[in-house]
Amino acid sequence: MGKDRHILLSFDVEEFDLPLEYGHQIPMEKQIETGINGLKAIDPFLTDPDLKVTLFTTAHFALQVPDSIRSLAEHHEIASHTYYHSSFDVPDLLASRLALEKISGTNVNGIRMPRMRDVLAADLLQAGYTYDSSINPTWIPGRYNHFNLPRTTFLEKDLTRIPASVSPLIRVPLFWLSFKNLPFPVYKSLALQTLQKDGYLCLYFHPWEFTDLSSFGLPVIVRKIDGNRLQERLQLLLTHLKKEADFITIQDYLCLVRQKVDRLIN
């Protein structure tokens, strides 16, 4: 790798249940169909030889497209997004990891909880995970207030927590909704500032964002930019970021961090 800075790009691969949050019914068949259409829409990113990404996948969705998940695992990292996106029980942590390992043929080390739900480190460790990326260390009205948590990677017990990236100082979140709604020059500037400060960026999106969302009764903040327009915007961002950093999986990044620590110790 030619650069010493890294982009941890990830997608939450899931059944599209978001309309349920806004009181709009959507059958499971349509949730799966939209998720599959989203995977097809982001294929230009997943087949880009310069990009290695982490796919946080629900076991339920993966079971609908096992061949696709197995194929993607050959180049990208498969991690857990628990078993179902709309419901959760603690046993789902282990069940999803085992199911995804069987489908992908790879070890599943990481997890991101749906909707960045709080989860105990002890439960994740018990289920066999080594890292978690379920923290957005900022304030999202109606969701959470995590200003008290570190902005960057930290250790809790034996579990590595990798928060989604937020800008220094005022902690502007750089997650998917910000990317849609902030003016592109502003988002790009904040992303580059954060990369310069932290040495890495942890960004996440959803495949279904890259489909046509106009018919699902979603608020403007969610559907403002979707489909091809969003794909073009992300491609533009990635073009800028490729000049500054290497795109690697979260697991590969953690291996690099451990290697650096070992060198310092020895």
Helices and strands as residue ranges (DSSP letters): E 6-13, H 18-21, H 28-41, H 43-46, E 54-57, H 59-64, H 66-72, E 77-80, H 91-104, E 110-111, G 114-116, H 121-126, E 131-132, E 139-140, E 144-145, E 154-156, E 159-161, H 176-181, H 184-198, E 200-205, G 207-210, H 220-223, H 227-242, E 246-247, H 250-265
